[in-house]
Amino acid sequence: SVMFKGGFKMNNWSVDGSATYINRSVSTTNSILYRNLLQSSSEIPITAFSSLVDRGYAWNKYYANPYWNIKHERYNTLSNILNGTLGLGYKVNNHVSITNNSTIQITSGDVLNYSDGYNGNTSTPTIDVTAISSFVNQNNSIARYIYNDLMANFDYDLTDNINLKFNIGNNIQDNYSKFTSAGGTGIKLPGIYQVWNITTPTQPYNLNNQRNQSRKYAFYGNLDLSYKDYLYLNATGRNEWSSKLASGNNSYFYPSFGVSFLPLNALDKKNDFLNRLVLKYSWVKVGSDSPIGVYAIEDTAVLGNGYPYGTGPLSFVLNNNPTDPNIKPEFVTTNEASLGLGFLRDRITLDVNVYQQDTKDLITNQNTSSGSGLLGLISNVGNLRNRGIEVDLGLTPIKTQNFVWDMKFSYNTNETKILSLASGADEVSIFNNGIAGIYAKVGELFPLIKATAYLRD
């Protein structure tokens, strides 16, 4: 790996950046080697077979020779990672500045997996063992991630006691990935791991050359107000547009605000007994479409797997785990209040935090009826509420110039309850294997586990 960092300032301009390059090569054998070792006879020294690296079997005809695995079955991965950051700043005056911070990460992977194969009938002496097939699998991937923040910053003292900080900005995120694979079985010329050197190439039907790209951009603002050194107010707002959501339904807004109050500073009542008293309250709303896959809302068919698919013309089947095309982002709204106390110059501290989180339009996978032909459906399942309390008690029983003993006791609890479900349903199956399952049921705690039991007379 190698890294370069640098920057400079000139007049009202500032520039800083970094570049990091990492090259990583990993080569392993099949993890089944461990199981093969476990099957070895305890009275036979394993190292006695270290010179027989070209024999597929050693002490047992059912488990491969680990030394053969080490030499002839390899899984090789070569990775290249390039990270770059660039920060630009311009100071308009003592109150206004503009910054732009960019990040780009490019990752490429080159994977070559192969097994030379082994046939006991061609060895000397002949060994009656199951042949080990030879194969070559090659895949290449590349991923690119771009992140950019453009922000204008304002800092003003409105009065001698009131300070205002305000930021407005734009954020852009772009994710792109590509994956290509090839391979097959039956190596013709030993030691040459090329696609043209295999007897039976893998059908393109079972290969992959997928490409994925998603984009998101947002405009946001942040406001900080402070009065002297005891009252603080913060407010934010952000609107995002996501390519993973349907056009016309891909914009969502979420705000937040919070306030902090330090009564001892306001009343100038700090003393050795009570030296810290902090009161905080916040209301935060956050939107997210992260659980939704790229292109998931598209009504696409998929290639059929298993016999008889792949034996003739291309065969397509319906996507049996689709995503609701009208899916909406989920929102989590948190109300949180906290109290912080410090006594005897923080020899005793007490922090209490109480919160309530309401999740609206929760995105998750739900089971569907087997009669529908679907395994599941990713959609907005419903609304739930999570309530909890956290208490931290800190004690310093002994504190001298050379010795300090700190203690901390914590207690927390929370529970999640289902408030409502989509389409007015009373219950939704999240997972079910036919005997037991996880359910979301209105009015009940989540998760709710239900299972089959015997009915006795």
TORVEX-430499 format. One record per residue (C-alpha): x, y, z; residue in one letter. Coordinates in nm, 3 decimals, padded with zeros to 5 digits. Example, Ala and Ser with C-alpha at 12.3 -4.5 7.8 and 13.67 -1.06 7.14 Angstrom:
<recs>
+---------+---------+---------+---------+
:      px :      py :      pz : residuo :
+---------+---------+---------+---------+
:  01.230 : -00.450 :  00.780 :       A :
:  01.367 : -00.106 :  00.714 :       S :
+---------+---------+---------+---------+
</recs>
This chain:
<recs>
+---------+---------+---------+---------+
:      px :      py :      pz : residuo :
+---------+---------+---------+---------+
:  00.000 :  00.000 :  00.000 :       S :
:  00.105 :  00.357 : -00.059 :       V :
: -00.052 :  00.685 :  00.051 :       M :
:  00.002 :  01.050 : -00.040 :       F :
: -00.144 :  01.347 :  00.147 :       K :
: -00.097 :  01.714 :  00.081 :       G :
: -00.252 :  02.058 :  00.086 :       G :
: -00.187 :  02.430 :  00.078 :       F :
: -00.345 :  02.768 :  00.147 :       K :
: -00.322 :  03.071 : -00.078 :       M :
: -00.505 :  03.394 : -00.003 :       N :
: -00.866 :  03.292 :  00.059 :       N :
: -00.827 :  02.947 : -00.101 :       W :
: -00.743 :  02.619 :  00.067 :       S :
: -00.682 :  02.279 : -00.094 :       V :
: -00.614 :  01.944 :  00.066 :       D :
: -00.636 :  01.590 : -00.060 :       G :
: -00.513 :  01.236 : -00.031 :       S :
: -00.461 :  00.933 : -00.252 :       A :
: -00.428 :  00.576 : -00.128 :       T :
: -00.349 :  00.269 : -00.337 :       Y :
: -00.371 : -00.084 : -00.196 :       I :
: -00.276 : -00.402 : -00.382 :       N :
: -00.374 : -00.723 : -00.205 :       R :
: -00.309 : -01.080 : -00.318 :       S :
: -00.463 : -01.377 : -00.137 :       V :
: -00.417 : -01.746 : -00.222 :       S :
: -00.586 : -02.026 : -00.028 :       T :
: -00.677 : -02.387 : -00.078 :       T :
: -01.009 : -02.561 : -00.018 :       N :
: -01.128 : -02.533 :  00.343 :       S :
: -01.222 : -02.903 :  00.320 :       I :
: -00.854 : -02.966 :  00.400 :       L :
: -00.943 : -02.934 :  00.768 :       Y :
: -01.206 : -03.207 :  00.746 :       R :
: -00.961 : -03.430 :  00.560 :       N :
: -00.713 : -03.387 :  00.845 :       L :
: -00.977 : -03.482 :  01.100 :       L :
: -01.028 : -03.813 :  00.916 :       Q :
: -00.662 : -03.911 :  00.935 :       S :
: -00.561 : -04.213 :  01.144 :       S :
: -00.411 : -04.112 :  01.477 :       S :
: -00.121 : -04.360 :  01.444 :       E :
: -00.012 : -04.234 :  01.100 :       I :
:  00.214 : -03.925 :  01.095 :       P :
:  00.057 : -03.674 :  00.859 :       I :
:  00.393 : -03.533 :  00.755 :       T :
:  00.484 : -03.873 :  00.606 :       A :
:  00.281 : -03.770 :  00.299 :       F :
:  00.443 : -03.430 :  00.252 :       S :
:  00.648 : -03.564 : -00.043 :       S :
:  00.339 : -03.713 : -00.211 :       L :
:  00.192 : -03.381 : -00.322 :       V :
:  00.085 : -03.528 : -00.657 :       D :
: -00.120 : -03.811 : -00.508 :       R :
: -00.483 : -03.716 : -00.459 :       G :
: -00.534 : -03.962 : -00.172 :       Y :
: -00.302 : -04.076 :  00.108 :       A :
: -00.409 : -04.262 :  00.424 :       W :
: -00.773 : -04.295 :  00.322 :       N :
: -00.950 : -04.348 : -00.010 :       K :
: -01.245 : -04.133 :  00.092 :       Y :
: -01.069 : -03.812 :  00.192 :       Y :
: -00.821 : -03.625 : -00.027 :       A :
: -00.456 : -03.585 :  00.066 :       N :
: -00.422 : -03.236 :  00.225 :       P :
: -00.082 : -03.191 :  00.061 :       Y :
: -00.246 : -03.252 : -00.277 :       W :
: -00.509 : -02.987 : -00.193 :       N :
: -00.242 : -02.736 : -00.099 :       I :
: -00.064 : -02.769 : -00.431 :       K :
: -00.337 : -02.853 : -00.682 :       H :
: -00.654 : -02.674 : -00.563 :       E :
: -00.610 : -02.298 : -00.536 :       R :
: -00.839 : -02.001 : -00.487 :       Y :
: -00.658 : -01.683 : -00.586 :       N :
: -00.785 : -01.328 : -00.545 :       T :
: -00.606 : -01.013 : -00.657 :       L :
: -00.759 : -00.684 : -00.538 :       S :
: -00.673 : -00.326 : -00.626 :       N :
: -00.822 : -00.044 : -00.419 :       I :
: -00.780 :  00.324 : -00.505 :       L :
: -00.912 :  00.589 : -00.268 :       N :
: -00.899 :  00.960 : -00.343 :       G :
: -01.021 :  01.263 : -00.150 :       T :
: -01.016 :  01.630 : -00.246 :       L :
: -01.122 :  01.924 : -00.034 :       G :
: -01.161 :  02.277 : -00.170 :       L :
: -01.237 :  02.580 :  00.041 :       G :
: -01.293 :  02.947 : -00.026 :       Y :
: -01.331 :  03.206 :  00.249 :       K :
: -01.557 :  03.484 :  00.126 :       V :
: -01.515 :  03.685 :  00.446 :       N :
: -01.496 :  03.632 :  00.819 :       N :
: -01.855 :  03.508 :  00.826 :       H :
: -01.905 :  03.315 :  00.501 :       V :
: -01.709 :  03.026 :  00.350 :       S :
: -01.770 :  02.767 :  00.079 :       I :
: -01.634 :  02.412 :  00.090 :       T :
: -01.648 :  02.116 : -00.142 :       N :
: -01.538 :  01.770 : -00.028 :       N :
: -01.516 :  01.483 : -00.277 :       S :
: -01.437 :  01.116 : -00.233 :       T :
: -01.394 :  00.846 : -00.494 :       I :
: -01.319 :  00.480 : -00.437 :       Q :
: -01.244 :  00.237 : -00.718 :       I :
: -01.207 : -00.133 : -00.639 :       T :
: -01.122 : -00.408 : -00.885 :       S :
: -01.107 : -00.781 : -00.822 :       G :
: -00.946 : -01.059 : -01.027 :       D :
: -01.038 : -01.409 : -00.909 :       V :
: -00.889 : -01.732 : -01.048 :       L :
: -00.998 : -02.061 : -00.889 :       N :
: -00.879 : -02.397 : -01.018 :       Y :
: -00.833 : -02.764 : -00.938 :       S :
: -00.592 : -02.981 : -01.138 :       D :
: -00.800 : -03.294 : -01.087 :       G :
: -00.683 : -03.646 : -01.005 :       Y :
: -00.750 : -03.994 : -01.149 :       N :
: -00.631 : -04.295 : -00.951 :       G :
: -00.649 : -04.522 : -01.259 :       N :
: -00.361 : -04.333 : -01.421 :       T :
: -00.138 : -04.333 : -01.111 :       S :
:  00.139 : -04.577 : -01.030 :       T :
:  00.043 : -04.794 : -00.862 :       P :
: -00.324 : -04.780 : -00.966 :       T :
: -00.552 : -04.671 : -00.682 :       I :
: -00.923 : -04.747 : -00.667 :       D :
: -01.048 : -04.404 : -00.563 :       V :
: -01.308 : -04.155 : -00.677 :       T :
: -01.165 : -03.921 : -00.939 :       A :
: -01.129 : -03.554 : -00.847 :       I :
: -01.262 : -03.329 : -01.123 :       S :
: -01.053 : -03.047 : -01.265 :       S :
: -01.202 : -02.703 : -01.318 :       F :
: -01.121 : -02.339 : -01.387 :       V :
: -01.336 : -02.047 : -01.276 :       N :
: -01.242 : -01.689 : -01.358 :       Q :
: -01.431 : -01.375 : -01.261 :       N :
: -01.353 : -01.007 : -01.269 :       N :
: -01.530 : -00.724 : -01.091 :       S :
: -01.502 : -00.350 : -01.063 :       I :
: -01.686 : -00.113 : -00.831 :       A :
: -01.686 :  00.265 : -00.818 :       R :
: -01.826 :  00.487 : -00.544 :       Y :
: -01.844 :  00.867 : -00.572 :       I :
: -01.944 :  01.097 : -00.285 :       Y :
: -01.952 :  01.478 : -00.302 :       N :
: -02.060 :  01.747 : -00.055 :       D :
: -02.090 :  02.113 : -00.159 :       L :
: -02.160 :  02.339 :  00.138 :       M :
: -02.194 :  02.708 :  00.217 :       A :
: -02.119 :  02.798 :  00.579 :       N :
: -02.238 :  03.111 :  00.765 :       F :
: -02.120 :  03.218 :  01.110 :       D :
: -02.256 :  03.537 :  01.269 :       Y :
: -02.275 :  03.688 :  01.616 :       D :
: -02.624 :  03.836 :  01.603 :       L :
: -02.572 :  04.005 :  01.940 :       T :
: -02.312 :  03.988 :  02.214 :       D :
: -02.492 :  03.682 :  02.351 :       N :
: -02.643 :  03.510 :  02.046 :       I :
: -02.438 :  03.320 :  01.788 :       N :
: -02.580 :  03.181 :  01.462 :       L :
: -02.423 :  02.911 :  01.249 :       K :
: -02.601 :  02.804 :  00.931 :       F :
: -02.507 :  02.556 :  00.657 :       N :
: -02.674 :  02.474 :  00.328 :       I :
: -02.546 :  02.216 :  00.089 :       G :
: -02.585 :  01.957 : -00.182 :       N :
: -02.487 :  01.591 : -00.161 :       N :
: -02.435 :  01.346 : -00.450 :       I :
: -02.374 :  00.971 : -00.424 :       Q :
: -02.313 :  00.737 : -00.715 :       D :
: -02.261 :  00.359 : -00.693 :       N :
: -02.157 :  00.149 : -00.993 :       Y :
: -02.049 : -00.216 : -01.010 :       S :
: -01.978 : -00.469 : -01.285 :       K :
: -01.917 : -00.843 : -01.261 :       F :
: -01.811 : -01.085 : -01.536 :       T :
: -01.745 : -01.460 : -01.504 :       S :
: -01.626 : -01.753 : -01.718 :       A :
: -01.499 : -02.104 : -01.662 :       G :
: -01.563 : -02.474 : -01.706 :       G :
: -01.448 : -02.828 : -01.623 :       T :
: -01.189 : -03.067 : -01.762 :       G :
: -00.842 : -02.910 : -01.800 :       I :
: -00.678 : -03.040 : -02.121 :       K :
: -00.316 : -02.935 : -02.075 :       L :
: -00.211 : -02.950 : -01.707 :       P :
: -00.101 : -02.626 : -01.550 :       G :
: -00.264 : -02.395 : -01.807 :       I :
: -00.565 : -02.223 : -01.653 :       Y :
: -00.725 : -02.060 : -01.955 :       Q :
: -01.084 : -02.076 : -02.072 :       V :
: -00.973 : -02.219 : -02.406 :       W :
: -00.795 : -02.505 : -02.223 :       N :
: -01.108 : -02.665 : -02.078 :       I :
: -01.309 : -02.954 : -02.222 :       T :
: -01.653 : -02.842 : -02.111 :       T :
: -01.698 : -02.464 : -02.084 :       P :
: -01.967 : -02.344 : -01.845 :       T :
: -02.278 : -02.256 : -02.038 :       Q :
: -02.324 : -01.880 : -02.071 :       P :
: -02.672 : -01.951 : -01.935 :       Y :
: -02.511 : -02.014 : -01.594 :       N :
: -02.263 : -01.724 : -01.607 :       L :
: -02.300 : -01.361 : -01.522 :       N :
: -02.208 : -01.021 : -01.662 :       N :
: -02.432 : -00.802 : -01.450 :       Q :
: -02.400 : -00.424 : -01.413 :       R :
: -02.560 : -00.219 : -01.138 :       N :
: -02.578 :  00.155 : -01.083 :       Q :
: -02.768 :  00.364 : -00.831 :       S :
: -02.766 :  00.738 : -00.770 :       R :
: -02.885 :  00.962 : -00.491 :       K :
: -02.867 :  01.337 : -00.447 :       Y :
: -02.992 :  01.570 : -00.175 :       A :
: -03.020 :  01.929 : -00.061 :       F :
: -02.992 :  02.000 :  00.310 :       Y :
: -02.960 :  02.270 :  00.572 :       G :
: -02.836 :  02.289 :  00.930 :       N :
: -02.899 :  02.566 :  01.185 :       L :
: -02.721 :  02.615 :  01.519 :       D :
: -02.819 :  02.888 :  01.764 :       L :
: -02.651 :  02.945 :  02.098 :       S :
: -02.735 :  03.189 :  02.376 :       Y :
: -02.441 :  03.264 :  02.605 :       K :
: -02.305 :  02.933 :  02.733 :       D :
: -02.621 :  02.762 :  02.853 :       Y :
: -02.888 :  02.741 :  02.579 :       L :
: -02.835 :  02.568 :  02.243 :       Y :
: -03.076 :  02.499 :  01.957 :       L :
: -03.017 :  02.283 :  01.650 :       N :
: -03.246 :  02.226 :  01.349 :       A :
: -03.186 :  02.035 :  01.025 :       T :
: -03.372 :  01.952 :  00.706 :       G :
: -03.284 :  01.721 :  00.416 :       R :
: -03.458 :  01.625 :  00.092 :       N :
: -03.333 :  01.326 : -00.104 :       E :
: -03.399 :  01.187 : -00.450 :       W :
: -03.317 :  00.819 : -00.507 :       S :
: -03.293 :  00.624 : -00.832 :       S :
: -03.404 :  00.305 : -00.652 :       K :
: -03.758 :  00.439 : -00.615 :       L :
: -04.020 :  00.484 : -00.886 :       A :
: -04.021 :  00.809 : -01.078 :       S :
: -04.262 :  01.050 : -00.912 :       G :
: -04.223 :  00.864 : -00.584 :       N :
: -03.848 :  00.903 : -00.538 :       N :
: -03.833 :  01.225 : -00.335 :       S :
: -03.857 :  01.236 :  00.043 :       Y :
: -03.793 :  01.498 :  00.312 :       F :
: -03.697 :  01.462 :  00.677 :       Y :
: -03.628 :  01.729 :  00.943 :       P :
: -03.501 :  01.734 :  01.301 :       S :
: -03.450 :  01.972 :  01.593 :       F :
: -03.295 :  01.959 :  01.937 :       G :
: -03.241 :  02.180 :  02.239 :       V :
: -02.989 :  02.172 :  02.525 :       S :
: -03.010 :  02.368 :  02.849 :       F :
: -02.749 :  02.408 :  03.124 :       L :
: -02.936 :  02.558 :  03.425 :       P :
: -02.626 :  02.590 :  03.646 :       L :
: -02.457 :  02.809 :  03.387 :       N :
: -02.772 :  03.018 :  03.345 :       A :
: -02.810 :  03.073 :  03.720 :       L :
: -02.438 :  03.077 :  03.792 :       D :
: -02.499 :  02.814 :  04.059 :       K :
: -02.211 :  02.573 :  03.999 :       K :
: -02.072 :  02.438 :  04.324 :       N :
: -01.862 :  02.150 :  04.452 :       D :
: -02.171 :  01.944 :  04.536 :       F :
: -02.364 :  01.982 :  04.208 :       L :
: -02.123 :  02.073 :  03.932 :       N :
: -02.314 :  01.946 :  03.626 :       R :
: -02.680 :  01.966 :  03.526 :       L :
: -02.772 :  01.917 :  03.159 :       V :
: -03.120 :  01.889 :  03.011 :       L :
: -03.165 :  01.779 :  02.648 :       K :
: -03.454 :  01.707 :  02.417 :       Y :
: -03.452 :  01.614 :  02.048 :       S :
: -03.698 :  01.518 :  01.778 :       W :
: -03.532 :  01.349 :  01.482 :       V :
: -03.687 :  01.208 :  01.165 :       K :
: -03.474 :  01.002 :  00.927 :       V :
: -03.580 :  00.856 :  00.592 :       G :
: -03.412 :  00.564 :  00.419 :       S :
: -03.447 :  00.342 :  00.112 :       D :
: -03.140 :  00.129 :  00.196 :       S :
: -03.328 : -00.207 :  00.218 :       P :
: -03.438 : -00.168 : -00.146 :       I :
: -03.210 : -00.333 : -00.402 :       G :
: -03.092 : -00.170 : -00.723 :       V :
: -03.353 : -00.221 : -01.000 :       Y :
: -03.563 : -00.418 : -00.747 :       A :
: -03.888 : -00.241 : -00.838 :       I :
: -03.852 : -00.331 : -01.208 :       E :
: -04.092 : -00.601 : -01.323 :       D :
: -03.825 : -00.828 : -01.469 :       T :
: -03.820 : -01.200 : -01.541 :       A :
: -03.523 : -01.414 : -01.440 :       V :
: -03.352 : -01.713 : -01.596 :       L :
: -03.486 : -02.046 : -01.474 :       G :
: -03.251 : -02.258 : -01.264 :       N :
: -03.208 : -02.636 : -01.269 :       G :
: -03.338 : -02.899 : -01.507 :       Y :
: -03.484 : -02.859 : -01.764 :       P :
: -03.381 : -02.491 : -01.778 :       Y :
: -03.056 : -02.426 : -01.957 :       G :
: -03.071 : -02.737 : -02.177 :       T :
: -03.220 : -02.561 : -02.475 :       G :
: -03.339 : -02.213 : -02.566 :       P :
: -03.337 : -01.943 : -02.302 :       L :
: -03.612 : -01.998 : -02.048 :       S :
: -03.745 : -01.728 : -01.822 :       F :
: -03.957 : -01.751 : -01.508 :       V :
: -04.132 : -01.490 : -01.297 :       L :
: -03.931 : -01.327 : -01.022 :       N :
: -04.046 : -01.520 : -00.713 :       N :
: -03.919 : -01.263 : -00.461 :       N :
: -04.023 : -00.927 : -00.610 :       P :
: -04.029 : -00.579 : -00.459 :       T :
: -04.349 : -00.376 : -00.451 :       D :
: -04.312 : -00.124 : -00.739 :       P :
: -04.496 :  00.135 : -00.528 :       N :
: -04.272 :  00.088 : -00.227 :       I :
: -04.201 :  00.401 : -00.022 :       K :
: -03.903 :  00.494 :  00.192 :       P :
: -03.928 :  00.405 :  00.558 :       E :
: -03.910 :  00.677 :  00.822 :       F :
: -03.787 :  00.651 :  01.179 :       V :
: -03.896 :  00.932 :  01.412 :       T :
: -03.721 :  00.953 :  01.748 :       T :
: -03.828 :  01.153 :  02.052 :       N :
: -03.551 :  01.157 :  02.309 :       E :
: -03.506 :  01.331 :  02.645 :       A :
: -03.201 :  01.308 :  02.868 :       S :
: -03.081 :  01.429 :  03.206 :       L :
: -02.715 :  01.455 :  03.304 :       G :
: -02.598 :  01.512 :  03.662 :       L :
: -02.252 :  01.544 :  03.813 :       G :
: -02.182 :  01.559 :  04.187 :       F :
: -01.870 :  01.627 :  04.390 :       L :
: -01.667 :  01.733 :  04.085 :       R :
: -01.792 :  01.433 :  03.888 :       D :
: -01.703 :  01.180 :  04.157 :       R :
: -02.066 :  01.074 :  04.110 :       I :
: -02.237 :  01.101 :  03.770 :       T :
: -02.587 :  01.003 :  03.663 :       L :
: -02.714 :  01.005 :  03.305 :       D :
: -03.072 :  00.907 :  03.222 :       V :
: -03.198 :  00.880 :  02.865 :       N :
: -03.560 :  00.807 :  02.767 :       V :
: -03.661 :  00.758 :  02.404 :       Y :
: -03.942 :  00.655 :  02.173 :       Q :
: -03.882 :  00.550 :  01.811 :       Q :
: -04.172 :  00.527 :  01.569 :       D :
: -04.104 :  00.349 :  01.241 :       T :
: -04.344 :  00.422 :  00.958 :       K :
: -04.367 :  00.210 :  00.641 :       D :
: -04.110 : -00.043 :  00.762 :       L :
: -03.939 : -00.211 :  00.464 :       I :
: -03.888 : -00.585 :  00.501 :       T :
: -03.953 : -00.920 :  00.336 :       N :
: -04.283 : -01.090 :  00.417 :       Q :
: -04.391 : -01.445 :  00.345 :       N :
: -04.661 : -01.500 :  00.086 :       T :
: -04.903 : -01.780 :  00.022 :       S :
: -04.743 : -02.073 : -00.160 :       S :
: -05.042 : -02.064 : -00.393 :       G :
: -04.920 : -01.730 : -00.528 :       S :
: -04.604 : -01.886 : -00.672 :       G :
: -04.393 : -01.637 : -00.476 :       L :
: -04.144 : -01.701 : -00.198 :       L :
: -04.183 : -01.351 : -00.053 :       G :
: -04.252 : -00.987 : -00.120 :       L :
: -04.039 : -00.690 : -00.016 :       I :
: -04.274 : -00.408 :  00.073 :       S :
: -04.381 : -00.155 :  00.336 :       N :
: -04.511 : -00.390 :  00.603 :       V :
: -04.643 : -00.147 :  00.861 :       G :
: -04.571 :  00.079 :  01.155 :       N :
: -04.404 : -00.007 :  01.485 :       L :
: -04.296 :  00.167 :  01.804 :       R :
: -03.985 :  00.111 :  02.012 :       N :
: -03.960 :  00.254 :  02.364 :       R :
: -03.666 :  00.236 :  02.599 :       G :
: -03.470 :  00.382 :  02.885 :       I :
: -03.096 :  00.392 :  02.951 :       E :
: -02.940 :  00.472 :  03.290 :       V :
: -02.567 :  00.512 :  03.356 :       D :
: -02.430 :  00.562 :  03.709 :       L :
: -02.064 :  00.649 :  03.747 :       G :
: -01.870 :  00.643 :  04.075 :       L :
: -01.512 :  00.731 :  04.168 :       T :
: -01.472 :  00.596 :  04.522 :       P :
: -01.097 :  00.660 :  04.538 :       I :
: -00.908 :  00.941 :  04.368 :       K :
: -00.556 :  01.036 :  04.476 :       T :
: -00.257 :  01.180 :  04.300 :       Q :
: -00.129 :  00.832 :  04.211 :       N :
: -00.441 :  00.614 :  04.209 :       F :
: -00.790 :  00.643 :  04.059 :       V :
: -01.070 :  00.387 :  04.088 :       W :
: -01.363 :  00.442 :  03.848 :       D :
: -01.682 :  00.237 :  03.848 :       M :
: -01.980 :  00.241 :  03.612 :       K :
: -02.318 :  00.072 :  03.636 :       F :
: -02.557 :  00.064 :  03.340 :       S :
: -02.919 : -00.039 :  03.298 :       Y :
: -03.122 : -00.033 :  02.979 :       N :
: -03.442 : -00.183 :  02.852 :       T :
: -03.656 : -00.147 :  02.541 :       N :
: -03.951 : -00.312 :  02.370 :       E :
: -04.097 : -00.292 :  02.022 :       T :
: -04.469 : -00.309 :  01.953 :       K :
: -04.656 : -00.331 :  01.621 :       I :
: -04.894 : -00.036 :  01.578 :       L :
: -05.047 : -00.118 :  01.240 :       S :
: -04.988 : -00.328 :  00.930 :       L :
: -05.031 : -00.258 :  00.560 :       A :
: -05.374 : -00.301 :  00.400 :       S :
: -05.537 : -00.325 :  00.743 :       G :
: -05.398 : -00.673 :  00.810 :       A :
: -05.391 : -00.802 :  01.167 :       D :
: -05.087 : -01.024 :  01.120 :       E :
: -04.798 : -01.062 :  00.872 :       V :
: -04.560 : -01.355 :  00.846 :       S :
: -04.198 : -01.238 :  00.826 :       I :
: -04.049 : -01.588 :  00.817 :       F :
: -04.207 : -01.933 :  00.828 :       N :
: -04.063 : -02.280 :  00.769 :       N :
: -04.396 : -02.458 :  00.812 :       G :
: -04.339 : -02.548 :  01.178 :       I :
: -04.231 : -02.222 :  01.338 :       A :
: -04.225 : -01.864 :  01.221 :       G :
: -04.166 : -01.500 :  01.308 :       I :
: -04.472 : -01.276 :  01.285 :       Y :
: -04.570 : -00.912 :  01.316 :       A :
: -04.908 : -00.887 :  01.490 :       K :
: -05.093 : -00.565 :  01.566 :       V :
: -05.082 : -00.482 :  01.935 :       G :
: -04.816 : -00.743 :  02.014 :       E :
: -04.446 : -00.711 :  02.084 :       L :
: -04.212 : -00.769 :  01.793 :       F :
: -04.077 : -01.015 :  01.703 :       P :
: -04.356 : -01.260 :  01.783 :       L :
: -04.262 : -01.628 :  01.752 :       I :
: -04.538 : -01.878 :  01.676 :       K :
: -04.491 : -02.251 :  01.635 :       A :
: -04.684 : -02.572 :  01.587 :       T :
: -04.758 : -02.771 :  01.904 :       A :
: -04.933 : -03.098 :  01.981 :       Y :
: -05.304 : -03.084 :  02.060 :       L :
: -05.359 : -03.320 :  02.352 :       R :
: -05.681 : -03.468 :  02.488 :       D :
+---------+---------+---------+---------+
</recs>
